Amino acid sequence: MSTAISSQLSLLPDGQNGLPLLAGWEPEIKAAMASDQPVFAGGGRRRLEEVSAGFAIALHMHQPTVPAGAQGELISYLQYMFEHPYEGDNHNAGPFAYCYARLGDFIPDLVSQGCDPRVMLDYSGTLLWGFQQMQRHDILEKLRIITCNPTYQPHVEWLGTFWGHAVIPSTPIPDFKLQIRAWQHHFASLFGLDALSRVRGFSPPEMHLPNHPDTLYSLLAALLECGYRWLLVQEHTVESMAGGAIDQPHLPHRLVARNSQGQVLSMSVLIKTQGSDTKLVGQMQPYAEAQTLSPEELAGQRIPPLVTQISDGENGGVMMNEFPSAFKRTWHELSHTKGSTVGFCGSEYLEMVQASGISPADFVPCQPRGQHMLWATVGDNPTPQAVSQAIATLRQKQGLQMEGASWTNDRSWVDGYENVLDPMQRLSARFHQVAEAATDEGVSKRQIRYQKALLHNLLLQTSCFRYWGQGVWTDYAQEIFRRGEAIMSHDF
């Protein structure tokens, strides 16, 4: 490993007893996330007025952890795919593994050819742990190079997420911060605290944005407390403050969260537009769309709009076969044309906008879908009782749902999954009653028993145990619940 890379690594251990590092270094993590240094300052790129429009590409990568090893041990589903190549599409295990690593080849190659690529990466904690379990140091080293080497840092931005790929609206609220901090711990243990200090944006699993006032407020409170600056949201999950569609979805917005007690928080958001993925074009449609746009007005200035896209980074023929050539072709074309359409990372774009004198307070406010209808019913003096009554009334008369919305609304993360949701709620409650309470009595979060208890609590909330329907996946969830309960009973 080069000196430039190793100097960026922290002293945090990369795990213990085969477990990922999920907690125990909270002061170090908090200090890293408190950095106010611009991530992309001094890059020598063009000024705001020289750019007509921008585009941003994010790739989401995930594999769950399942109790399906040879002896029933917890393993990555990627490992399961390799070990059972004749089941379903498990023959794709090799191509998937390559997709997880290939940006570590693409970025250095493009930079060496004089190109100026940009990409944002969103990897679940369970996937990162899977690389460690499988000893796929080749994947981790390629990711480490583009994350920690100063030559490639300006080209790659990591987005934080929930460690266990949990669907936010149906995750126990006390566990929001646990999921967020666990990912930060794990990321820092692999890539260093300095790399973590550059993680400013957050990508919610399944692009699922809660619309219950108290759930949304709790999410933003946890994100802000954990040091995040902005959130990626899906266009159809938000509305204007007047209840209509977003007028300028390519401009940065400010998501407003008001809880049932009238408290208000807000956070900057970038909107993944529905139009950005209607024409696949090797998943580089945002580049084509950005070429048709021109500056728009915000806070009395004209700024370049940003077409933002996030997609699975490994799934399907488009990502496995068409994306590599389309990605490379885009950056080669831009390096030769020197046009006014520019590729960005999310934080880079926001830093450029703010450097022009536009603050997040100037961003156009928005809210989750259905909130205008809710607050119009509640009135000017919200109380928990008034909000509950309004939700009940609107659910009955208007069909208002408080499950939030995600990248697709053709499935529910709640209906019919009592055999997963009930154990999930019970294990979470047990964790806080036993393991979390034990830390108040002197038990260190660095102890193996705490880490094991936390691991099972976070794993049980993984979306895959509901996404794939009843059967083996719900059985996996119930087995994780059983083991988590045993840890709480026997280790504390």
N, C-alpha and C positions, 0 to 999 in steps of 0.2 A: 504493500500500500504506500502511496506517495506521501511525502511529508505534508503537502498541502491538504491532503485529505485527512490524515491521521490527526493533524492539529485541530481539526474541527470536532473530533469525537470527545465525548464527555467521560467522566469517571463513573457514570451510572452503570451498574452491571447489566448484562443483556438477558438476565433471568436467573433463576435458581431452581435446582432440582427439576429441571425440565419445564418449569413454568415461565410464562412471559412476565416481564416486570409491569405490574399494573398499579402499584401504589407504594407509598412510603417515602417518596422524595418530593412531597408537596411544596416545601419552600423553594427548592431548586427549580421546579417546574413553573411555579408562580413567578419567580424572578425572571426566568427566560421569556415567558409570555408577556411580561410587563414592558419589554423593550419598545421604545418609541422610534427607534432608528428606521428610516425608510428602507424597505427591502430592495427596491429597485433604483434608488438614487444613484446618480452619477453614471448611468448606463450609456450616455452619449447618444441617445435616440433623439428623434425629431421633437420639436416643440408642438404644443397642443394645436396651434393655429396651422400647422403644416399637415395635419391629419384630417382627412374627410370622414373616415369611419374606421372602426376597428372590429376585430373578431377574436373570440377566445374559445379554446377547445379544452374540455376537461374529460378525463377518462376515469371511469369508476371500475374498480377491481374488487372482487369478493369471492371467497369460498368459505363456507361455514365449517365449524368444528363439530364433529359427530362422534358418538361413542361406538365406533365401528371398526376398531383395530382388530388384529388377529386374536387378542385376548380381551376384546371389549374396551380397550383403552381409547382415550380421546385422540383423534387424528384429524387432519385436514381432509375435507372431502376431495381435494386434489389428490392426496395420497390414495384415498379410496378408489378414485378413478384409475390411477395407475395400477392398483392391485386387482381391479376387476374390469379389465379392458373390454369385455364382451357384453357388458350391461349397458343398455341405452346408448347414449352418445359418449360413453366413457373413453372411447378411442380418441377423443379430442384432448385428453390429458396433456399430451406432449405439446400440441399447438397452444393450449391454454398457458402452459408454463412458459413457453416462448413469448407469448403476448405480455406476460407479467414482467419480463426482463427486457424486451426489445427496445424500449425507449432509451435504455442504457447504451444501445448501439446507435440508434437513429440520431440522438442529439449530438454526440461527439462527431459523428460522421458529417452531419450537416454543418456544424460549426467549422470543422476543418476545411469544408468546401466554400466557406465564405458566406454561408447562409445565417439567418437570424431567427431560428425557430422559437416557438413558444408552446408550452403545454402545461396544463394543470393535472395533478395526479391525486386520486382519492382511493386509497387502499384501506380496506377494513383491517381491524386488529387481528381478527381470526385468520385472515389470509397471511399477514406478516408472520404470525406465530407458526402457521403451516410451513412457511419457508424454513424457519428455524428447526421445526420438528423433522422435516425431511432432509435437513442438512443441505438445502439448496443454496449454498453460499455463493454460487455463481449468480443467482438472481439478486441476492442481497448486495453483492459487491457491485453489480452494474447499477443498481439503484443508488448505492452509496456514492458512486462516482459522480453521477449527475446531480446529487443532492448536496454533496460536501465539497466538491472541487470548485473553487472560485471561478474557473473558466466557464463552467456550465450553470452555475447558480442563477444567472440572469435569465436563463431559458426555461427553467422548470420551477413551478410553484406547487407545493403540497397543500392540500386542503384537509383540515381536521374533520373527524366524523365520530360517531359512536363506535367504541371499540368492538362491540359485539353485533354490529349491524342491526340494531333494534329499531323497530318502527316507533317513532316518537309518540304519537297520540295514544298508543296503547301500552307504553312503557310506564311503570310506576314513577311518578314524579320525583320521589327522593333519589332515584337512581340516575337521573339525568346527569348530574355532576359526576357520579361514579363512572359512567360510560365515557364522558368527555375526558376526565382526568386520566382514566386508564389508557386511552389512545395516546394522550400526550406523554405519559410515562413510557409506554412501549416504543413510540416513535423516537423519543430522546435516547432510549437505551440502545437503539439500533443505529441512529444517525447523529446523535449528539445534541446537547442543549442549544448550541449555536444554530443548528438547523431548525430546531423547534422554535426558536425565537423569530424565525421568518415565516411561520405558519400563521397567517392572519385571517384566512377565510374558512368557512365551515360548510360542509356538504352533508345535508341530512340523508340518512339511508332511505332508499326508495323515493327520494325527493318528496318525502311526506311532511307536509306542513300542518301542524295542529291548528284548529280554528276555535277550540274551546278557550274562552278568555283566560282562565286560570292556567291551563296547560301551556298556552303560548307565552304568557307572562313568565311562567317558571322556566321555560326553555330559554328565553332571551336573558333572564336573570343569570342562569347558569352559564350561558355562553359569554356574557359580558364579564362575569366574575372570573371565568377561566381564561380571559384575555383575548377572545376573538373580536375582530373588528367588523366583519361582514359575513353575510349569509347568502347562499345560493338558493333561489326559489324558482318554482315552475310557474309559468305565466297564468295557467288556469287555476292556480291555487290562491291567487290574490286578486283584490279588487281595489278600485279607487275608494277614497273616503266617502264618496257619494253613492257607492254601491255598484258602479258601472265597471266596464272593462278598463284596463290600463291604457291610457292614450299614447304614452311614449315608452313602450316596454324596453327599448334599447338604451334608455338613460338610467343612471343609478337612482334607486328609490330608497325611501326610509320606511321600514316596516314598523308600524305602531302596534304595541301590545298594551291593552287596557284590561286589567283584571276585574273581578266581581266586586272588589272593594274600591274601585276607582283609581288605583295606582297605575301609572303609565311608564312604559319603557319604550325605547325605539332602537333600531339597529339598521345600519346600511345593508342594502340587498342589491344583488345583481340578478336579473331575471333571465332564466332560460326560456326563450320564446318558442311557442309551438311551431312557428314557421321555420325555425332553425333546423328542424329534423324531418321536414316533410319530403325533402328530396335528399336521398342518402349521399350521393356523390362521394362515396368512400368516407362518409362521416365528416366531410369538410364543407358541407353546405354553408356554414356561417361565412366562410371566405367569399363564396359567390354572392351571398346576400349582401354582405358589407360593401361590395363593389357597386351596389345600386343605391347606396345611402349617402346622405350629405349631412353636415353639422346641423344640430337642433339646438333650440334655445333652452337654457337652464340658468336661473338666477341672473338674468340679464346678460349672459354670455352665450356664445355659440360654441358648442363642444361636439366632438365626434361621437356618434352613437356607437354602442358596442353590441354586436350580435354574439350571444353566448350560448354554448351548447355543452351538455354533458351526456355521455353515453357509456354503456358497458364497454370496457376496453378489450374484451376477449371474446364476447359471445357472438355467434353467427358468422355467416360467410363474409359479410361486409367487413367486419372488424378483423377477421382472421386473414382475409385474402385481398380486400380492396383498399383498406385503410393505409397500409404502408406506402404504396405507390402514390396515393392521393396526398398523403401528409408530406412526403418528400417533394412531390411536384409543386405543391403550394409554395413552399419556402424557396425552392429554386426559382420559381416564377417571380416571387417578390424580390429576390436578390438581384434579378436582372432588370425588372421594370422600374424599381425605385418609385412606385406610385404612391398615392396618398392613402391607400388602404393598408392598415398595419395590424399585425398580429400582436396580441397582448396576453399577459396573465392578468387575473382579476385584480390583485393588489396593485400591480403596476398601473393599470388603467385608473384605479381610484386615486392613487398617489399623484398621477399626472393631473387629474381633475382638481384635486385639492390644492396642488401647487399653483394652480391658476387663480386661487382665491375663493373657490367654491367649497364651502364646508358641508359635512354631512347634514347639518341642520337645514341646508338649502335644498336638499334632495326632495323630490316630490313624495309626499306621504302615501302609503298604501296600507292595506290590512288584509287578513285572510278572508276568503270568500264566505259570505254569510254574516259577517260582523256588522255591516251597516243595518241590515234587517234586525239583527239582535239588539243593537244599541238604540235603534229607533223605537223598539218595543219596550226596552228597559227604562228609557228616559234619562234625565240628567242626574239622578241620585241612585247610582248602582249599589246594590247590596247582594250578598250571595243568594239570599232568598229570592230577590227580584230577578236575578239572572237565571236561576233555576226555573222559576215560573215561566219566564219568557221563552227559555229553551223548550220547555214542555209544550207550551202553546204553539210555538212556531213549528215544532216537530209534527204536531198533530194537524195543523192547518196548512202549513206551507211545505212540509216534508224536509225541514231543515235538519241536516245531519251534523253532529258534533264529533265525527271521527276524523275530521281533517280531510285532506286530499293529497294524492301522490302522483307519480308519473303516469299511472293509469288508474282509472276509476271503475274498471270492470270487475274488480274483486274487493271483498271486504277483508280487513285484517282482524275482524272481531267476530262477525256472524259465524256461528257453527264451530268456534274454536274454544269452547269452554274447557275442554280437556287439556288445553295448553295455557289459556289465560288464567284459569283458577290456580294451577300450580305455580305459574309465574308470579302472581300476586302473593301467594302464600310463601314462596321461597324468598321473595324480596322482603316481606314483613319479618320473616324469621332471621334473615341476614341482619337487618337493622336492630332487631331485638337481642341478637346474640353476638354476632361478630363485630358489628359497628359499635355496639354498646360496650364491648370488651375493650375497645381502644380508649374509652374514658377511664378505664380501670388499670391502664398501664400496658395493655397488649399492643405491641408495635405492629403497624401496618406492614412492616417488612418481614414479619414472621410468616413461615410457610402456611400455617393454618389459616391465617387471614387471607393470604393470597389465593389459596385453594377455594375458600368460601366465596370470595369475591369473583373468582373465575367462573364458578358454576352459576352464580347469580346472573352475571352478565351474559353467559352463553345461552341460558334458557330464554333470553329475550330476543334471540336471533330471528330475523324475519322468515328465514327459510322453513322454520318449523310450522309455519302457517301458509307460506306462499305455495308450497307443493301439495297442499291438501292433506286429508286424513290418510293414515296408513303408516308406513315406515318412518316418515318424518315426525309425525306426532308421537310415535313410539320413542324416537330419539329424545324428544323433549321430556317425556315422562321419565326416561332413564336418567337424564341429567338432573331432573328434579329430585329423584330418589337419592342420587349420590350427594347432591347438595344438602339435602336434609340430613343425611348420615354424617356429613362433615360438621354441621351445626351441632348435632347431638353428641358426637363422640370426641371432637377436637376442642370443644370449648367447655 
